[in-house]
Each structure stands twice: as C-alpha cells, then as structure tokens.
C-alpha cells in the first residue's frame, strides 16, 4: 500500500512539472509597450505601402514625407506602414505614375508637369503669370478644383490623390553679366524653358528658349550654352546654381511647381474606412508644413547668394506688366491646344483663374 502511494505521488509530481512546461510555451501576451509605457495590442493586419520618392534625401521635402508616414503609422496604431523609398529606388522618375497605376509601387510623390498630357487640365496651374500671390493659393486652388470639377476628377481617377501642392514660384536666373530690369534687357538671351507654354512666353520677350534637363543646368550655364532661365528653388539649391549666376529675378509672375502625393487606387480601396480616413485627413497636416518648409529654403538659398555675390531682386511695376502681357499669349496657346483635344479650354482656364482669385482673397 505504501509502495502504491509512493507511485501515485510520483505521478502527480510529474503531471505538475509537465503542466508548468506547457505553460512556458505559451506567449504571456500579444501586447507591446507604447512610448508612454502602456500596453497596446499588436494589429491583426498591417497594410504596407511602398512610396516612391524619386528625389534625394537631401531635398527639403523628404523629412516632411517621412514624418507624414510616421504620423499615419502612429494614428493607425501600426496598422498602416508607409515606407518611403528615395533616390529612384523603386524605378525611374518618368515611370512614377505608370508604376503606381500598374501596382508596381503603392504610391509616389512627383511633379505633375513631368508627365506632359497625363494631367492636361491640371497643367493650367503651371502657366506663367496667372496671378497667384503665393504657393498656398495655387495649392488650395488645385485641390478645390479637383474636388469640384468633373474633368479634373476624371483625369485623376486612376489614382487616389492624397494631396496636390505647389512650392515657391520659379525665379529667373541670369548669368549674362548685366543688369536685367526690363523685357528689353532679356532680349537675345538663351534661357532655359520648362515647356512649350514658357517657350511662347519667353519668345514674346525676345528670349531664345532652350530645353535643358534640370540636372544639366550647372554644366550648361557654366559653359555658356545658356544664360540662365527658369529653375525652381529646389533645383537652384540642390545643383548649387548660385555658384555660377550673377542675378536672381524673384517674381510671382513666373511659374509655380505643381506636385502630387498619390496612392495606388486599388490598395487604397482595400483599406477599412477608418484607415482611409486617416490617410485622407493627413492632407491637411501635410499641406500646413509647406509655407515654413519653403520659406526656410528661400532663406538658405539667399544666404548662399550673398556668399557668392549673387544679386536677388524683384521686378519693378513696369517689368511685372511686361511679364504678364507676354504670358497672355502662352495662355491663348494652352486654351487652343486643350480645345483641340476636345476640352473647353477657355472654361477650364477661366475656372482656374476663379479659384486663384478666391484663394488670393483668402490667403494672399
């Protein structure tokens, strides 16, 4: 009997040890600590978006885009993972749109006018001297027109637009070795243009428009092939063009950059509604960062101009009027081109000007 009791005790002890071992194989919890020290459950499903950013990480917009991604991740409790790939890691700059639509990437940031004819109606905002007082006017005008007109909705239908936005108006760079205070002073110069409409604009000022890739700007100016031209502040800063020019004409009668942050539409549509809302609500924060971002860039560039002896200045009233008068022919050219494509070019142009007037009054 005593032997039986000993066997039973050994069996019970073995069962107890095995049960402890089994408990040790189970995870204590699926929770992880947050920064505040609280525990939060890991998401059941994470939606990863690979976002193509074709510029270098030194571009001033890059940290804003990274912070945008971080905020979305935080607000979604880790359910959205927006991964930013810079320097063309996901493909060529010229393929950003087609790669996203085709599902090779999940989103991208790029310039609108880099893809001529793809966003024809939106390109109206890239015409010279439309009258916008600052980048926020162009930004809000584009987004409002997208929300409220069928032709813009149709042209952007293959993508999900997070935000359309602008930057600082392009200055006109000169390395001509002379003071430029009128259209007559520009006559005969070889200046970089950005599209057919700026060619027409410069043509009426007596300028020879030359098509030059912005990465080639430094070499072309340094070798005297061109005497400057239209370069956005991003291009001026990243290519250090202030080293080889002597004047910088700053005017809102120039052209504004048109840029976009978009997602693959199918990837966006597969998201739960609450995650869609987080992405769509992020537009406001993203756009709010732009004025300070570009103001800081202007300050940096002008400091470099001071260092290299570059004169930067605004045109006088008469010069401003010349720039606008010459631009009108480029407007007519755009209207005629769009009408030839089956659009009501005049109506689109007038609507864009209406939005610009509206936001000039509110934000100018």
N, C-alpha and C positions, 0 to 999 in steps of 0.2 A: 504493500500500500504506500509505504514511504517512497519506494522507487517510482511508482506511478505519479505521485505528487511532484517529485523532482522533474520528471519528464514533462509534465504539464506546465510547470513553472518555466522550464527552458523554452518550450514552445511559445508561451505568452511573451517572453522577453524577445524572442526572435521576431514575432509579429510586430512588436512595438518598434524595434530597430528598423524593420523594413518600411513601416509607415512613415518614420522620420525621413528615411532616404527618399521615399516617393515625394514627400512634401518639398524636399530640397530641389527637385527637378522642376517645380512649377515656378514661373515668374511671380515675384511678390506683387507686382503691379505693372500696368502698362502706362502709368503716369510718369511724366518727367518734370523736373522743377523749372519754373519760369525764372526770369531775371529777378522778379520780386520775391522769389522763394516759395511761391505757391505751386501746387501740383496741377498739371492740366493734362488731359488725356491726349495721346497721340492721335492724329487724324486717321480715320479708317482708309481714306483715299487721298493721295496727293496728286494734284494736277500740275505737271511740269511744263513750262513754256520756255522754249529756247528762242531768245530775242536777238535778232541780228542788228548790231550797231556797227556800221561799216567804217566809222571814224576811229582815230586813235584814242587811247585812254587819256591823253593829254588835252583833248578837246574839252572845253569848259562844261559842256552839257553832260558828259559822261558821269560825273559823280551825282548829278541830279537824277539821271536814269537809274543808277544803282540804288539811290535812296528811295526812288519810286518803287522799285522792285522789293526792297526791304520792307517798306511800309505795307505793301499789299500782302506780303507773307505774314507779317505780324497781325494785320487786321483780319486775315482769314484763319488765324490760329494754325498756320503752317499748311493749310490745305492748298494754297496757291504758291508755287515755287517758280518765280520769274527769273530766269538765268540770262544774264547779259553777256553776249559774245562780241568782243570788239575786234577792230583791225581786219575786218573781212574774213573772220574765222569760219563763217558759215557760207561764204560764197562771194562772188563779185558784187561790187556796188550796183552795177547796172542790172543785176538779177534779183535785187531785193524784193521787188513786187511780185515777179513771177514765182520766185521760190516760196514766198509766203502763200500766195493763192494756191499753188500746187501742193502745199503741205510739206515741203522740204524744210521749212522753218515754221515756227509757231507765231512769229511776229517780227517786226522790224521798225527801225527809225531811219528815215532818209529824207532827201529833198524831193519835193513834188515835181519841179521842172526838169529834174534829171531824166525823167521818163516822158519825153515830148509826145503829146497826143493821147496819153493814157488818162490824164485828168484834165482834158481840154477846157472844160467850163471853169474849173478851179483856177486855172492858169491866168484868168483875168486879173487876179490879185497880184500877179507878178509883172504887170505892165508898169512902165515908168510914170512917175508924177501923177498918180491917181489922187493924191491929196491927203492920204492918211498921215496923221500927226505923229504917230509912234507905232511901235511893234504890237502893242496890245490892241490897238484899233484894228489892225489887219487880222490879228489872231481871233478876236471876238467876231469880226465881220465874216470871216471864213466859216467858223463853227455855226454861226446863226444861219448863214445861207445854206449850209449843209442840212441843218435841221428843218428848214422851212421851204426849200425848193425841190421839186421832183427831179429836175435834171441833175442836180448835184447828188441827190440820194442814189439815182440810177448809176452815176459814174463811179460811186464808191461802194456800190452794192456787193462786189466780190470780196470785200474786206470788212472787218469790223474796225471802225475808226475809234481809237481812244482819244486822240486829240490832233487837230490841225493847229499849227502855230507858226509864228514868224520870229524874226530876230531883228537886229538893228539894220536900218536901211543901208544899202551899199554906198560907201564913199566912192569918189572917183579919184584914182591915184594918178599922179603925174611924175615923170622923170624927164621932163622936157627942158629943164634948166631955165624956165622963165615963169613969170607971174601969170597966173590964169584967173582973170577977173571977168571974162565975158565969153560968149559963144565964139566971137571972132578970135579970141586967144587960143581956142581949142582947134580952130580950123587947120587942116593939114596934118594933124597928129594921127599916129597909128595907135588906137586904143582897143583894149580887149572888150568884146561884147559877150553877152551871155545867151542870146537867142535872136531870132530874126526880127523881133519887135524892137530890141535895143539897137540892132543894126540900123533900122529905119530912123530911130530917134537920133543916133549919132550922125547919121548921114545928113540930116537936115541942119546939123550944127557944123557941117563941113569936115567932120571927122571920118577917117578911114577905119571902119570896124574890122577887127581881126578876131577870128575864133581861136582861142587858146585854152587848153585844159588848165584848170586852176593849179595843178601840181607843176605845170611848166612855167608858171608866171615869173618866178625868180630868174630863171635862165633867159627867158625872152626879154625881160626888162634889162637885165644885166648886159646882154649882148646888143641891145639897142634895136631889137626887132620890133618891139612895141614901146610906146612912151607911157605905159601905164594902162588905165582903164578901170572897168568895173570888177572889184574884188570885195567880197563880203569881209567883215571883220574877222571871222573865223579863218579865212584864207590868208588875210593880211598877217594875223598873229602866228598861225602855225607854219607859214612859209617865211616868216621874218622879212616881209617885203619892205618894211620900214628901213631896212639897211641900204636899199638901192633906189629909193624915190626921194623927191625933194618937196612934194606938196601933196596934201590930202584935202580934197574938197568934200565937206560934210554937208549933206542936204537930204531933207525928206522928199525932195522932188526926184529922187533916184528910184531904184527898185528895192523891194523888200524880199528877203528869202522866204520861201514857202516850204514848210517841213511838216512831216507827219509821223505819228506813232500809231501803228496799226497791228492787229492780230489776225491770225487765220480765222476765218468766219466759222468753219466747222468746229474748230477747237473751242472757240468762244461759246458756240451754241450748245455744246455738250455739257457746259457747266450748270450746276444748280443756280437757281435765281439769285440766291444770296451772294454767291461768288461773282456773278455777273454785275451785281450792284456795286460790289467793292471795286471792281475794275472801272466801271463807268463813273463812279464817284471820284476816282483818283484823278480824273481830268482836271478838276478844279485846283487841286493841290499842285499838280504838275505845271499848269499854266501860271499859277501865282509865283512860281520861282523865277520866271523868265526876266522880269524887269531888273531885279538885283543882279542876276547872273550876267546879263549883257551890259549893264551899267559898269560892273566890275571889269569886264573885258575891255570896254572902251577906255576906262581909266588906265589899264595896263598898257594898251596899245599907244595911247597918247604919251604915256611916260616914256615908252621906247622911242617915240617920235622926237620927244625933247632930247633924248640921249643922242640921237643920230642927226639932229638939226633939221628934222622934217617940219615944215610949216603946215599946220592944220587950221582950217578956217571955214566959215560959212559964206555962201554967195550973197552978194547984195541983192536988193529987191529987183533990179533990172535983169540981173543974171538969172535969178529964180524964174522970172517971167519968160525968159528965153528958153529955159529948160522945159517949162510947161508947154509953150507954144510948139516946140519941136516934138514933144511927146504926143501931141494930139494926132499927128499922122500915124504914129505907131498904134494908137487906139483904133483908128479907122481901118488900119491893115488887119488887126486882130478881129474886128467886127466882120469885115468882109470874108476873112478866112473861115470863121465859125459859121457864117451864113452859108458859105459854100459846102460846109459839112452837114447842112440840114438843120442847124440850130437857128434860133432867133438871136443872132449875135448882139444886136442893139439892145434887146430886152435884158440879156444876161449882163451886159456891160452896165446898163442903167441901174439894174438891181444891185450890182456890186458897189456902185457909187453911192447908192441909197444907204446901204449898210455902213459904208465908210463914213458918210455924213452923220449917221445915227451915233456911231461909237466915237467919232471925233467930239460930238457934243457931250457925250457921257464920260469919256476917258482922256480926251485930248488936253 
